[in-house]
């Protein structure tokens, strides 16, 4: 590892470990996964075609961007198990969503300060709610950025499957520190994409938003808004997660 690469990895892992010691935090995370993408990777340009012309490039946030730092914060198993079954997201899952979004903001701000002390500039990006509310298309898709950075591959449920599964949250940060890109996986982690042997995530979506050959993002978002209303006392919990929990890729590569 280069000095900066090693520092970033250790910083994120230690930050999460310390964060869980706070008395006002209920969520628990497994060890974070960290990956790096070349800010000039041609796949970022592809996102303007795949997602939409408004999708940003790393250089839109930082003119001399060299690296996109991307990390995955996997939930502990008990949080995942709590969200198996039932119509609404579990309270534990909803709270994990809210608390992890706050954690991502704090990681990014603290990491940016540390990188600045090392002589590098960074652009801090929000963990969510940076999307067009009519089209439901993001201007910066953390999942696609995670794919470009080599954190994992896309599952049938449109989520990124990492070495620690798909149940967790993704954060990213753009910097002008030059860090060697992470190698992308050579195989599909999704069982359906690998050999057609699993459609558990589709079966878990009882709202019919996720199907074998399509995804109704508006129907999905309406379910998320119902959960946000149910758990409004926790913060903004517009989340569901039923298609992630209790499936072979929830906690690991199947």
N, C-alpha and C positions, 0 to 999 in steps of 0.2 A: 504493500500500500504506500501511496505517497503520503507525505506529512499531513496535507490538508484532508485527504481522503480519510486517513486514520482518525484525525481529529473530529471530523464531522460524524463519523460512525459512533465513536465513543461518546461524543457530546449528546447525541440523540438518545442513545441507550441509557446513559446516566440521568439525563433530564427526565425521562419517563419513569425511571426507578425512583427518583426523588419525588416526583409529582404524586406517585401513589401513596406516599407517606403523609400527605396532607390530610388533615382531619375532615375537611369538607369535600373530599373526593371519595366516591363510592365505587367507581369503575376500576377494574383491574385489567391490565394488558400483559400479554406475553412479550418476549423480547422483540423490539422493532427490527424491521428489515429495511436496509438502506441501499439505494442504487443511484447511478449517475448516468445522465445522458449528455451527449455533445449538443450544445445549444444550436449548432448548425446542422444537425441531423436532418436529412431530407424528409424524414417521416413527419416532421412538424409541418412542413408545407403540405403534405398529404392530408392533414387534418382539416385544412380549409376546404378540401373537396369532400372528405368523408363526413365531417360534422357540419360545416358551414363556413362561408366566406368571412364571417366575423370572428372565427376562432383565432386567438392571438398567437403570435410567435414569441419565443423567449426575448428576442430583440425589441419587441414592442414594450416590454417592461424595463429592459436594461439594454441600452444601445450597444455596449460592448460585451454582452452576455457570452459566456463560454461554456457554462455547465448548468444543467438543471438537476438539482438535488431532489430526489423523490424518496419517500419513505412510507412504509406500511405499519400501522399500529394494530396488531391483531388482538382481539378480545380474548379474555380467559374463557375456558370452556363453559363455565357455569352461566355466563351471560348468554352464550349461544344456545345452550339447552333451554334457558328460560323462554326463548322466543319460538320454540317449536310448538305448533298447534295454536288454536284459538283464532278468533277473527282479528283482534287488535294486536299490535306489537306489545310485547311485555313491557312492564314499567322499567325493568332492568335494561332492556335493549334501548328503549327511548332515552333513558338517562345516560347510557353509554354513548349514544349519538351526540347528545348535547355536551357532555363533559369532554368527549374526544375532540369535538370541534373547537372547544376552548383551549384544549391542550395543544392542538396544532397551531393555533394563533400564537400561543406563548412560546412554543418551540421555535417557530419561524422568527419571531421578534428577537428572542435571545440568541439564536444562531446567527442572525444577521449582525447583531452587535459584536459577537465574538469574531466573525469574519472581518468586520470593519477594523477591529483592533489588529488583525493580521494584515491589513492593507487591502482588503477586497471589498467591493460594493455588492449589494444584494437587493433584490426586489421581493418583498413579502407578499404572498398571495393568499387570499381567503380560502378556507377549507371547503366552503359550499356557498350556495345562494348567489352565485355569480352567473345567472342564466336568464335567458329571455323567458318571462313567465307565460307568454302566449305560445311560443314554439317549443318551450322547454328544452332549449339547446344551450349548452354552456359555452361561454367565451374562452374558457380554459378548462378542459376536461382532465381532471387528475387521473382518471382511469386510463385514458389514452396516453397521457404523459408517463404513467407507470409502466405501460406496455413498452413504450419507446425506450425507457430507462432499463428495461430488462427485469423488472420486478416479478413478472409473471405473464400469463396468457389469458385471453378472454374466455370465460365460460359461456355456456348457452344462456345463462341468466344475465349476460351483459356485464358481469362483474369480473374483476381481475382475480384470478386464482394464483396465489403466491405459494412459496414453500410452506407458509403457515396458513394456507387456506384462503378463503375469501371473506371471512367474517372479521371486519375491522374497518379502519378509516385510512385514507391516503392523504398525505400532505406533500407539498412541493415548494421549492424555493429556487429562484433564478439568481445566479451569481457570476461574476467575472473571474472567479478563481478557476483555473484550468485543472480539471480532475479527469483521470482516465475513465472513459465510459465503461459501464458494466456490460458484460456479454449477455446477449439476449438468449432465452431458452431455445433449444433446438427442437424440442418436442412440444406437442399440445398437452397441457395439463388437464383439460376438460375431457372427461371420458366419452361424452357424446361426440366431440370433435375428433377424438383419437380413434375410436372404433365403433361409435354408435350405441354403446352399451348402457348409457344412463340418460334419463330425462327427469330425474328426481326434482330438479328445480322447477320445471314446468308443472309437475304434479303438485308441488307445494303452493303454487300461485292459484288459490281458489277464487280469485277475483277475475280470472281469465284475461289478465293484462299481458302475461307472458305465455306465448305459445311456441310450438316447435319451430315455426317458420316466420314468426312476427312478434312484435312487441308494441303494445299500445301505451305509449308514455303518458298520455293524458289520463287514461283509466288508472294507471299506476299512481300518478301524482294525486289523483282524487282520494285514493286510499291513504296516501301519506298525509294529506291534509286532515282526514278524519282522525288519524292518530295525533296530529299536532293539536287538534281541538281537545282531544281526550286528555292529553298530557301538557296542556298549556301552562300548568303551574311549574313544570320542570324547565321551561325555556322553549325554544323553537325546535320541536321534535317532529318535523315533517319527514317521517321515516316509516318503513314497514319491515323489510328484511325477511319475510317468510320464505322467499325463494333462495335464501342463503343458509338457513338453519336446518340442521338435521339431514344434511346431504353429504355424499362422500367427500366433497371438496370444502366442507365448512372450515376445517381446522388444519388441513394438510393437502398435499398433492395426492390424489387418489391413485 
